């Protein structure tokens, strides 16, 4: 693995505090591979042979059941998936596919577990990472169960506004996938966008303009215990 990729991986919080010899041991069995768009990387139910790191491009985590499919998350550089399955040595609960040409590092799960047992700093970081993931799942569940579809969309747009620091931005995912992520059908998403027009939301293709942020905030009532994924 070239030094640039090693530095990118080492820079992640998950690996930053590892002992140098532990990181070197983990990298010995790791390799980087490039994938074209729409390639399925893992399938739910499979054994977790690797911990994956997105180095470039983007990856869709999704799940299927009884002929239905839902998008769970979209990952961008530099991030890992799926840590819990790798640590527990349990089947993947989600599938993953590339959304564009992507470069992925594959770290053997067996090595991750072995180093977890011997490197205390790495073990503590993994526990912290999994705790943050658990809290994110709770927040997402609260969002889905406590809010209407219109409120979910409004708060999603406000989160994107905070992320970009602008009242105008482009959606990071196509509307069909956004609808799935928010627990809607594409038709319901279209109606929800129209329903937010009185609160200053203007949509043109994938471009969003929020002309009355105060009105949208008053309607959405964002809550850090749901919407702030940093706590």
C-alpha positions in Angstrom: 0.0 0.0 0.0 1.4 3.4 -1.0 2.3 5.9 1.7 -0.6 8.3 0.7 -3.2 5.7 1.4 -1.5 4.7 4.7 -1.5 8.3 5.8 -5.2 8.7 4.8 -6.2 5.7 6.9 -3.9 6.6 9.8 -5.6 10.0 9.9 -9.0 8.5 10.7 -9.9 8.8 14.4 -10.3 5.0 14.5 -6.6 4.4 13.8 -5.0 7.6 15.0 -4.1 6.4 18.5 -3.0 2.8 17.6 0.5 1.7 18.5 2.8 2.1 15.4 3.5 -1.7 15.4 -0.2 -2.4 15.5 -0.9 -0.2 12.6 1.9 -1.7 10.6 0.5 -5.2 11.4 -2.9 -4.1 10.2 -1.6 -2.7 7.0 0.5 -5.8 6.1 -2.6 -7.7 5.1 -4.5 -4.7 3.7 -4.8 -3.6 0.1 -6.5 -1.0 -2.1 -8.8 -1.7 -5.0 -10.6 0.6 -7.5 -14.2 -0.1 -8.4 -16.4 1.3 -11.2 -19.9 2.7 -10.3 -22.7 0.4 -9.2 -20.5 -2.4 -8.1 -21.8 -4.3 -5.1 -19.0 -4.6 -2.6 -20.7 -6.6 0.2 -24.1 -8.3 0.6 -26.1 -8.5 3.8 -25.8 -11.9 5.4 -22.3 -12.5 4.2 -19.4 -13.1 6.6 -17.4 -9.9 7.4 -14.1 -10.7 5.8 -12.9 -7.1 5.6 -13.3 -3.7 7.2 -13.6 -1.3 4.3 -12.3 2.2 4.1 -13.7 4.6 1.5 -10.6 6.5 0.1 -12.3 8.2 -2.9 -15.8 8.2 -4.5 -18.9 7.3 -2.5 -20.7 4.2 -1.3 -24.4 3.5 -0.7 -25.3 1.3 2.3 -28.6 -0.3 1.7 -30.8 -3.2 2.7 -33.5 -5.3 1.0 -36.4 -7.4 2.2 -39.4 -9.1 0.5 -38.8 -7.2 -2.8 -38.3 -3.8 -1.1 -35.0 -1.8 -0.8 -34.1 1.1 1.4 -31.0 3.3 1.5 -29.4 3.3 5.0 -26.5 5.8 4.5 -24.2 7.3 2.0 -20.5 7.2 2.8 -17.9 9.7 1.5 -14.1 9.8 2.0 -12.6 9.1 4.3 -14.8 6.7 6.3 -15.1 3.0 7.3 -17.8 0.4 6.9 -18.9 -1.9 8.5 -17.0 -1.9 11.8 -19.5 -3.7 14.1 -19.7 -6.8 11.9 -15.9 -6.9 11.6 -15.4 -6.7 15.4 -18.2 -9.1 16.3 -17.5 -11.5 13.4 -21.2 -11.5 12.6 -22.9 -11.3 9.2 -23.3 -8.0 7.5 -26.7 -6.4 8.3 -26.4 -4.1 5.2 -25.2 -4.3 1.7 -22.9 -1.8 0.0 -22.3 -0.6 -3.6 -20.3 2.1 -5.2 -22.2 5.2 -6.5 -19.3 6.4 -8.6 -15.8 5.2 -9.4 -14.4 4.6 -5.9 -11.1 3.5 -4.3 -11.6 1.2 -1.3 -9.1 -0.1 1.2 -9.8 -3.6 2.5 -8.5 -4.4 5.9 -8.8 -8.1 7.0 -11.4 -8.4 9.8 -9.3 -11.1 11.4 -6.5 -8.7 11.8 -8.8 -6.0 13.2 -10.0 -8.4 15.9 -6.5 -9.6 16.7 -5.2 -6.1 17.3 -8.4 -5.2 19.2 -7.3 -7.9 21.7 -3.7 -6.5 22.1 -3.8 -2.8 21.6 -5.7 -1.0 24.4 -5.8 2.4 22.6 -7.3 0.8 19.5 -9.8 -1.1 21.6 -11.0 2.1 23.4 -11.3 3.9 20.1 -13.4 1.1 18.6 -15.7 1.2 21.6 -16.1 5.0 21.2 -16.7 4.6 17.5 -19.4 2.0 18.0 -21.0 4.0 20.8 -21.3 7.0 18.4 -22.8 4.7 15.7 -25.3 3.5 18.3 -26.3 7.0 19.1 -26.7 7.9 15.5 -29.0 4.9 15.0 -31.1 6.1 18.0 -31.3 9.6 16.5 -32.3 8.3 13.1 -35.0 6.1 14.7 -36.4 9.1 16.6 -36.4 11.1 13.4 -38.4 8.4 11.6 -40.8 7.7 14.5 -41.5 11.1 15.9 -41.7 13.3 12.8 -44.0 13.5 9.8 -42.5 13.1 6.4 -42.6 16.9 5.9 -40.8 17.5 9.2 -38.1 14.9 8.3 -37.4 16.6 5.0 -37.4 20.0 6.6 -34.8 19.0 9.2 -32.7 17.1 6.6 -32.5 20.3 4.5 -31.6 22.3 7.6 -28.8 19.8 8.3 -27.5 20.3 4.8 -27.7 24.0 5.2 -25.5 23.8 8.3 -23.1 21.4 6.6 -22.6 23.7 3.6 -22.9 27.0 5.5 -25.2 28.3 2.8 -28.9 28.9 2.1 -28.3 27.4 -1.4 -26.8 24.0 -2.0 -27.1 20.9 -4.2 -28.5 17.6 -2.8 -25.7 15.1 -2.3 -27.9 12.2 -3.5 -30.5 11.7 -6.2 -34.1 12.3 -5.1 -35.1 8.6 -5.3 -32.4 7.6 -2.8 -33.2 10.6 -0.6 -36.8 9.5 -0.5 -35.7 6.0 0.6 -33.3 7.4 3.2 -36.1 9.6 4.7 -38.6 6.7 4.7 -40.8 8.0 1.8 -41.8 7.1 -1.7 -40.5 9.3 -4.5 -44.0 10.6 -4.9 -44.3 11.5 -1.2 -40.9 13.3 -1.4 -42.2 15.4 -4.4 -45.3 16.3 -2.4 -43.2 17.1 0.6 -41.0 19.5 -1.4 -44.2 21.3 -2.5 -45.4 21.3 1.0 -42.3 23.2 2.1 -42.7 25.9 -0.5 -44.7 28.2 2.0 -41.7 28.0 4.3 -39.2 29.3 1.7 -37.9 26.1 0.1 -37.4 26.4 -3.6 -36.3 23.4 -5.6 -34.9 23.3 -9.1 -33.6 19.8 -10.1 -31.1 18.9 -7.3 -30.5 22.6 -6.3 -32.1 23.8 -3.1 -32.6 27.4 -2.1 -33.9 28.3 1.3 -35.3 31.9 1.1 -36.8 32.1 4.6 -34.6 30.2 7.0 -36.5 31.5 10.1 -39.8 30.2 8.8 -38.3 26.8 8.0 -36.7 26.6 11.4 -39.9 27.6 13.2 -41.7 24.8 11.3 -39.0 22.1 11.6 -38.1 22.7 15.3 -34.7 21.0 15.0 -33.5 19.2 18.1 -29.8 18.5 18.8 -30.8 15.2 20.4 -32.1 14.2 17.0 -30.2 16.3 14.4 -26.7 16.9 15.8 -24.8 13.8 15.0 -21.6 15.1 16.6 -22.9 14.6 20.2 
